[in-house]
Structure formats: structure tokens, C-alpha cells
Amino acid sequence: MLLHAFLWLALATTVFSLSPKFYDKVCPQALPAIKKVVEAAVHREPRMGASLLRLHFHDCFVNVGGPTWNVGLGRRDSIIASGALAEMPSHQH
């Protein structure tokens, strides 16, 4: 049910031109119902919040052509590479 509600909401936001008050007029109980279901799911499984955020990000920015920008690549912390300096000490119990 959670996934169905979330997917319907995601579809509606991509198909219709929405305003922040869209559901107040069309279906006033939609957002409170979705919030209740999402809160219950996150309470049962805390990772669900991150999963839903990732799903929303993916739908909004990856699948529907969201904004893009150039990202510089490469390390910025040094101009030389050193395996000895990069090694982490092992944990001993």
C-alpha cells in the first residue's frame, strides 16, 4: 500500500502541473494518509526513509530529466599519491 501510494504521488507530480495546495483541493486526505503510512513504515524499518528519498530523487532527477551540472573529477586532497600514507591502521581488540 505504501509503495502504491508513493508511486501514485510520484506519477501525479510528473503528469499534472502541481502547486503546493494541489491535494488540498483534489483529495484533502491524500497527504495526511500518505504521511501516516510513511511514518509507520519508517518506524518499522528505519532505512525506509532513505529508500524513499532515493526513489524520489531517482524519479525526479534521473528519469524525468532534472537539472544537470559539471562535476570536477579527481582527488583534491593531494597532488601526489602515496600508498603508505593512504593505509589505515588495523583495529586490534
ROPALUM-892812 format. One record per atom (N, C-alpha, C): residue in one letter; residue number from 1; x, y, z; atom name. Coordinates in steps of 0.1 Angstrom, whole numbers, always signed. Atoms other than C-alpha are relative to their C-alpha. Layout:
REM ROPALUM-892812
+---+-----+-------+-------+-------+----+
! r !   k !     u !     v !     w !  a !
+---+-----+-------+-------+-------+----+
! A ! NUM !     X !     Y !     Z ! CA !
...
+---+-----+-------+-------+-------+----+
REM end
This chain:
REM ROPALUM-892812
+---+-----+-------+-------+-------+----+
! r !   k !     u !     v !     w !  a !
+---+-----+-------+-------+-------+----+
! M !   1 !    +8 !   -12 !    +0 !  N !
! M !   1 !    +0 !    +0 !    +0 ! CA !
! M !   1 !    +9 !   +13 !    +0 !  C !
! L !   2 !   -10 !   -12 !    +0 !  N !
! L !   2 !   +29 !   +24 !    +8 ! CA !
! L !   2 !    +6 !    +2 !   -13 !  C !
! L !   3 !    -7 !    -2 !   +13 !  N !
! L !   3 !   +46 !   +18 !   -25 ! CA !
! L !   3 !   -11 !    +5 !   -10 !  C !
! H !   4 !   +10 !    -5 !    +9 !  N !
! H !   4 !   +13 !   +22 !   -43 ! CA !
! H !   4 !    -3 !   +15 !    +1 !  C !
! A !   5 !    +3 !   -14 !    -3 !  N !
! A !   5 !    +5 !   +55 !   -26 ! CA !
! A !   5 !   +12 !    +9 !    -5 !  C !
! F !   6 !   -12 !    -8 !    +4 !  N !
! F !   6 !   +41 !   +68 !   -32 ! CA !
! F !   6 !    +1 !    +0 !   -15 !  C !
! L !   7 !    -1 !    +0 !   +15 !  N !
! L !   7 !   +41 !   +57 !   -69 ! CA !
! L !   7 !   -11 !    +9 !    -6 !  C !
! W !   8 !   +11 !    -9 !    +5 !  N !
! W !   8 !    +7 !   +74 !   -74 ! CA !
! W !   8 !    +4 !   +14 !    +1 !  C !
! L !   9 !    -4 !   -13 !    -2 !  N !
! L !   9 !   +20 !  +105 !   -59 ! CA !
! L !   9 !   +11 !    +5 !   -10 !  C !
! A !  10 !   -11 !    -3 !    +9 !  N !
! A !  10 !   +52 !  +104 !   -80 ! CA !
! A !  10 !    -5 !    +2 !   -14 !  C !
! L !  11 !    +6 !    -1 !   +14 !  N !
! L !  11 !   +32 !   +98 !  -112 ! CA !
! L !  11 !    -8 !   +13 !    -1 !  C !
! A !  12 !    +8 !   -12 !    +1 !  N !
! A !  12 !    +8 !  +126 !  -104 ! CA !
! A !  12 !    +8 !   +13 !    -1 !  C !
! T !  13 !    -8 !   -12 !    +0 !  N !
! T !  13 !   +36 !  +151 !   -98 ! CA !
! T !  13 !    +7 !    +2 !   -13 !  C !
! T !  14 !    -6 !    -1 !   +13 !  N !
! T !  14 !   +51 !  +143 !  -132 ! CA !
! T !  14 !   -10 !    +2 !   -11 !  C !
! V !  15 !   +10 !    -2 !   +10 !  N !
! V !  15 !   +19 !  +143 !  -152 ! CA !
! V !  15 !    -8 !   +13 !    +1 !  C !
! F !  16 !    +8 !   -12 !    -2 !  N !
! F !  16 !    +0 !  +172 !  -137 ! CA !
! F !  16 !    +9 !   +11 !    +4 !  C !
! S !  17 !    -7 !   -12 !    -5 !  N !
! S !  17 !   +11 !  +207 !  -131 ! CA !
! S !  17 !    -5 !    +3 !   +14 !  C !
! L !  18 !    +5 !    +0 !   -14 !  N !
! L !  18 !   +10 !  +208 !   -94 ! CA !
! L !  18 !    +4 !   +13 !    +7 !  C !
! S !  19 !    -3 !   -11 !    -9 !  N !
! S !  19 !   +10 !  +236 !   -68 ! CA !
! S !  19 !    +1 !    -6 !   +14 !  C !
! P !  20 !    -1 !    +6 !   -14 !  N !
! P !  20 !   +18 !  +231 !   -31 ! CA !
! P !  20 !   -14 !    -3 !    +6 !  C !
! K !  21 !   +14 !    +2 !    -5 !  N !
! K !  21 !   -20 !  +232 !   -25 ! CA !
! K !  21 !    -8 !    -9 !    -9 !  C !
! F !  22 !    +8 !    +8 !   +10 !  N !
! F !  22 !   -30 !  +208 !   -53 ! CA !
! F !  22 !    -9 !   -10 !    +7 !  C !
! Y !  23 !    +8 !   +10 !    -6 !  N !
! Y !  23 !   -41 !  +180 !   -30 ! CA !
! Y !  23 !   -10 !    +5 !   +10 !  C !
! D !  24 !   +10 !    -6 !    -8 !  N !
! D !  24 !   -59 !  +204 !    -7 ! CA !
! D !  24 !   -14 !    +1 !    -7 !  C !
! K !  25 !   +13 !    -1 !    +7 !  N !
! K !  25 !   -85 !  +208 !   -34 ! CA !
! K !  25 !    -4 !   -14 !    -6 !  C !
! V !  26 !    +4 !   +12 !    +7 !  N !
! V !  26 !   -84 !  +174 !   -52 ! CA !
! V !  26 !    -3 !   -11 !    +9 !  C !
! C !  27 !    +2 !   +11 !   -10 !  N !
! C !  27 !   -81 !  +150 !   -23 ! CA !
! C !  27 !    +6 !    +4 !   +13 !  C !
! P !  28 !    -5 !    -6 !   -12 !  N !
! P !  28 !   -77 !  +167 !   +11 ! CA !
! P !  28 !    +7 !   -10 !   +10 !  C !
! Q !  29 !    -5 !   +10 !    -9 !  N !
! Q !  29 !   -69 !  +134 !   +29 ! CA !
! Q !  29 !   +12 !    -7 !    -5 !  C !
! A !  30 !   -11 !    +7 !    +6 !  N !
! A !  30 !   -42 !  +123 !    +5 ! CA !
! A !  30 !   +13 !    +1 !    +8 !  C !
! L !  31 !   -13 !    -2 !    -6 !  N !
! L !  31 !   -11 !  +139 !   +21 ! CA !
! L !  31 !    +0 !    -5 !   +15 !  C !
! P !  32 !    -1 !    +5 !   -14 !  N !
! P !  32 !   -21 !  +131 !   +58 ! CA !
! P !  32 !    +0 !   -16 !    +0 !  C !
! A !  33 !    +0 !   +14 !    +1 !  N !
! A !  33 !   -28 !   +95 !   +47 ! CA !
! A !  33 !   +13 !    -6 !    -4 !  C !
! I !  34 !   -13 !    +5 !    +4 !  N !
! I !  34 !    +5 !   +91 !   +29 ! CA !
! I !  34 !   +10 !    +2 !   +11 !  C !
! K !  35 !    -9 !    -2 !   -11 !  N !
! K !  35 !   +23 !  +107 !   +58 ! CA !
! K !  35 !    -1 !   -10 !   +11 !  C !
! K !  36 !    +2 !   +10 !   -11 !  N !
! K !  36 !    +8 !   +83 !   +83 ! CA !
! K !  36 !    +6 !   -14 !    -4 !  C !
! V !  37 !    -5 !   +12 !    +5 !  N !
! V !  37 !   +17 !   +53 !   +61 ! CA !
! V !  37 !   +16 !    +0 !    +0 !  C !
! V !  38 !   -15 !    -1 !    +1 !  N !
! V !  38 !   +53 !   +65 !   +55 ! CA !
! V !  38 !    +6 !    +0 !   +14 !  C !
! E !  39 !    -5 !    +0 !   -13 !  N !
! E !  39 !   +58 !   +73 !   +92 ! CA !
! E !  39 !    +0 !   -14 !    +7 !  C !
! A !  40 !    +1 !   +13 !    -6 !  N !
! A !  40 !   +46 !   +38 !  +102 ! CA !
! A !  40 !   +11 !    -9 !    -7 !  C !
! A !  41 !   -10 !    +8 !    +6 !  N !
! A !  41 !   +69 !   +22 !   +76 ! CA !
! A !  41 !   +14 !    +3 !    +5 !  C !
! V !  42 !   -13 !    -4 !    -5 !  N !
! V !  42 !   +99 !   +42 !   +88 ! CA !
! V !  42 !    +2 !    -5 !   +15 !  C !
! H !  43 !    -1 !    +5 !   -14 !  N !
! H !  43 !   +91 !   +32 !  +124 ! CA !
! H !  43 !    +3 !   -14 !    +0 !  C !
! R !  44 !    -3 !   +15 !    +1 !  N !
! R !  44 !   +91 !    -5 !  +114 ! CA !
! R !  44 !   +14 !    -2 !    -5 !  C !
! E !  45 !   -13 !    +2 !    +6 !  N !
! E !  45 !  +122 !    -2 !   +93 ! CA !
! E !  45 !    +6 !   +14 !    -3 !  C !
! P !  46 !    -6 !   -14 !    +2 !  N !
! P !  46 !  +143 !   +30 !   +97 ! CA !
! P !  46 !    +7 !    +3 !   -13 !  C !
! R !  47 !    -6 !    -2 !   +13 !  N !
! R !  47 !  +161 !   +25 !   +64 ! CA !
! R !  47 !   -10 !    +4 !   -11 !  C !
! M !  48 !   +10 !    -3 !   +10 !  N !
! M !  48 !  +128 !   +30 !   +46 ! CA !
! M !  48 !    +0 !   +15 !    -4 !  C !
! G !  49 !    -1 !   -14 !    +3 !  N !
! G !  49 !  +132 !   +68 !   +49 ! CA !
! G !  49 !   +10 !    +3 !   -11 !  C !
! A !  50 !   -10 !    -2 !    +9 !  N !
! A !  50 !  +164 !   +67 !   +30 ! CA !
! A !  50 !    -3 !    -6 !   -14 !  C !
! S !  51 !    +4 !    +6 !   +13 !  N !
! S !  51 !  +150 !   +43 !    +4 ! CA !
! S !  51 !   -10 !    +8 !    -7 !  C !
! L !  52 !   +10 !    -8 !    +7 !  N !
! L !  52 !  +120 !   +65 !    -3 ! CA !
! L !  52 !    +6 !   +13 !    -5 !  C !
! L !  53 !    -7 !   -12 !    +4 !  N !
! L !  53 !  +143 !   +96 !    -5 ! CA !
! L !  53 !    +7 !    -3 !   -13 !  C !
! R !  54 !    -7 !    +4 !   +12 !  N !
! R !  54 !  +164 !   +77 !   -31 ! CA !
! R !  54 !    -9 !    -2 !   -11 !  C !
! L !  55 !   +10 !    +2 !   +10 !  N !
! L !  55 !  +133 !   +67 !   -50 ! CA !
! L !  55 !    -5 !   +13 !    -6 !  C !
! H !  56 !    +4 !   -13 !    +4 !  N !
! H !  56 !  +121 !  +102 !   -51 ! CA !
! H !  56 !   +10 !    +8 !    -8 !  C !
! F !  57 !   -11 !    -6 !    +7 !  N !
! F !  57 !  +155 !  +116 !   -61 ! CA !
! F !  57 !    +1 !    -6 !   -14 !  C !
! H !  58 !    -2 !    +7 !   +13 !  N !
! H !  58 !  +158 !   +90 !   -89 ! CA !
! H !  58 !   -11 !    +3 !    -9 !  C !
! D !  59 !   +11 !    -4 !    +8 !  N !
! D !  59 !  +123 !   +97 !  -102 ! CA !
! D !  59 !    +0 !   +14 !    -5 !  C !
! C !  60 !    +1 !   -14 !    +3 !  N !
! C !  60 !  +126 !  +134 !  -101 ! CA !
! C !  60 !   +12 !    +5 !    -8 !  C !
! F !  61 !   -12 !    -6 !    +6 !  N !
! F !  61 !  +162 !  +140 !  -113 ! CA !
! F !  61 !    +6 !    -9 !   -11 !  C !
! V !  62 !    -7 !    +9 !    +9 !  N !
! V !  62 !  +173 !  +109 !  -132 ! CA !
! V !  62 !   -10 !    -4 !   -11 !  C !
! N !  63 !   +10 !    +5 !   +10 !  N !
! N !  63 !  +141 !   +96 !  -150 ! CA !
! N !  63 !    -7 !   +11 !    -7 !  C !
! V !  64 !    +8 !   -11 !    +6 !  N !
! V !  64 !  +124 !  +130 !  -158 ! CA !
! V !  64 !    +8 !   +12 !    -4 !  C !
! G !  65 !    -8 !   -11 !    +6 !  N !
! G !  65 !  +154 !  +150 !  -170 ! CA !
! G !  65 !    +2 !   +12 !    +9 !  C !
! G !  66 !    -2 !   -11 !    -9 !  N !
! G !  66 !  +162 !  +171 !  -139 ! CA !
! G !  66 !   +12 !    +8 !    -3 !  C !
! P !  67 !   -11 !    -8 !    +3 !  N !
! P !  67 !  +189 !  +197 !  -137 ! CA !
! P !  67 !   +13 !    -7 !    +0 !  C !
! T !  68 !   -13 !    +6 !    +1 !  N !
! T !  68 !  +225 !  +189 !  -146 ! CA !
! T !  68 !   +10 !   +10 !    +2 !  C !
! W !  69 !   -11 !    -9 !    -2 !  N !
! W !  69 !  +258 !  +204 !  -138 ! CA !
! W !  69 !   +13 !    -8 !    -1 !  C !
! N !  70 !   -13 !    +6 !    +1 !  N !
! N !  70 !  +295 !  +197 !  -144 ! CA !
! N !  70 !    +6 !    -2 !   +14 !  C !
! V !  71 !    -6 !    +3 !   -13 !  N !
! V !  71 !  +313 !  +180 !  -116 ! CA !
! V !  71 !   +15 !    -3 !    -3 !  C !
! G !  72 !   -14 !    +3 !    +1 !  N !
! G !  72 !  +351 !  +181 !  -113 ! CA !
! G !  72 !    +4 !   -14 !    +5 !  C !
! L !  73 !    -4 !   +13 !    -4 !  N !
! L !  73 !  +367 !  +147 !  -111 ! CA !
! L !  73 !   +14 !    +0 !    +5 !  C !
! G !  74 !   -13 !    +2 !    -5 !  N !
! G !  74 !  +398 !  +135 !   -94 ! CA !
! G !  74 !    +1 !    +5 !   +15 !  C !
! R !  75 !    -2 !    -3 !   -14 !  N !
! R !  75 !  +413 !  +139 !   -59 ! CA !
! R !  75 !    +4 !   +15 !    +1 !  C !
! R !  76 !    -3 !   -14 !    -2 !  N !
! R !  76 !  +416 !  +174 !   -45 ! CA !
! R !  76 !    +8 !    +1 !   +13 !  C !
! D !  77 !    -6 !    -1 !   -13 !  N !
! D !  77 !  +434 !  +165 !   -12 ! CA !
! D !  77 !   +16 !    -1 !    -2 !  C !
! S !  78 !   -14 !    +1 !    +2 !  N !
! S !  78 !  +469 !  +160 !   -27 ! CA !
! S !  78 !    +4 !    +0 !   -15 !  C !
! I !  79 !    -5 !    +1 !   +14 !  N !
! I !  79 !  +490 !  +163 !   -58 ! CA !
! I !  79 !    +8 !   -12 !    -3 !  C !
! I !  80 !    -8 !   +12 !    +2 !  N !
! I !  80 !  +509 !  +131 !   -52 ! CA !
! I !  80 !    -8 !   -12 !    +6 !  C !
! A !  81 !    +6 !   +12 !    -6 !  N !
! A !  81 !  +497 !   +95 !   -44 ! CA !
! A !  81 !   +10 !    -7 !    +8 !  C !
! S !  82 !    -9 !    +7 !    -8 !  N !
! S !  82 !  +512 !   +76 !   -16 ! CA !
! S !  82 !    -7 !   -12 !    +7 !  C !
! G !  83 !    +6 !   +12 !    -6 !  N !
! G !  83 !  +502 !   +40 !    -7 ! CA !
! G !  83 !    +2 !    +0 !   +15 !  C !
! A !  84 !    -3 !    +0 !   -15 !  N !
! A !  84 !  +519 !   +43 !   +27 ! CA !
! A !  84 !    -8 !   +10 !    +8 !  C !
! L !  85 !    +8 !   -10 !    -7 !  N !
! L !  85 !  +501 !   +74 !   +36 ! CA !
! L !  85 !   -15 !    -3 !    +0 !  C !
! A !  86 !   +14 !    +4 !    +1 !  N !
! A !  86 !  +468 !   +60 !   +25 ! CA !
! A !  86 !    -4 !   -11 !    +8 !  C !
! E !  87 !    +4 !   +12 !    -8 !  N !
! E !  87 !  +469 !   +28 !   +46 ! CA !
! E !  87 !    -5 !    +4 !   +13 !  C !
! M !  88 !    +6 !    -2 !   -13 !  N !
! M !  88 !  +447 !   +28 !   +76 ! CA !
! M !  88 !    +5 !   -10 !   +10 !  C !
! P !  89 !    -4 !   +10 !   -10 !  N !
! P !  89 !  +458 !   +12 !  +109 ! CA !
! P !  89 !   -10 !   -10 !    +2 !  C !
! S !  90 !   +10 !   +11 !    -3 !  N !
! S !  90 !  +442 !   -21 !  +117 ! CA !
! S !  90 !    -5 !    +1 !   +14 !  C !
! H !  91 !    +6 !    +0 !   -14 !  N !
! H !  91 !  +419 !   -24 !  +147 ! CA !
! H !  91 !    +4 !   -13 !    +7 !  C !
! Q !  92 !    -4 !   +12 !    -8 !  N !
! Q !  92 !  +431 !   -47 !  +174 ! CA !
! Q !  92 !    -9 !    +0 !   +12 !  C !
! H !  93 !    +9 !    +1 !   -11 !  N !
! H !  93 !  +407 !   -60 !  +200 ! CA !
! H !  93 !    +7 !    -6 !   +12 !  C !
+---+-----+-------+-------+-------+----+
REM end
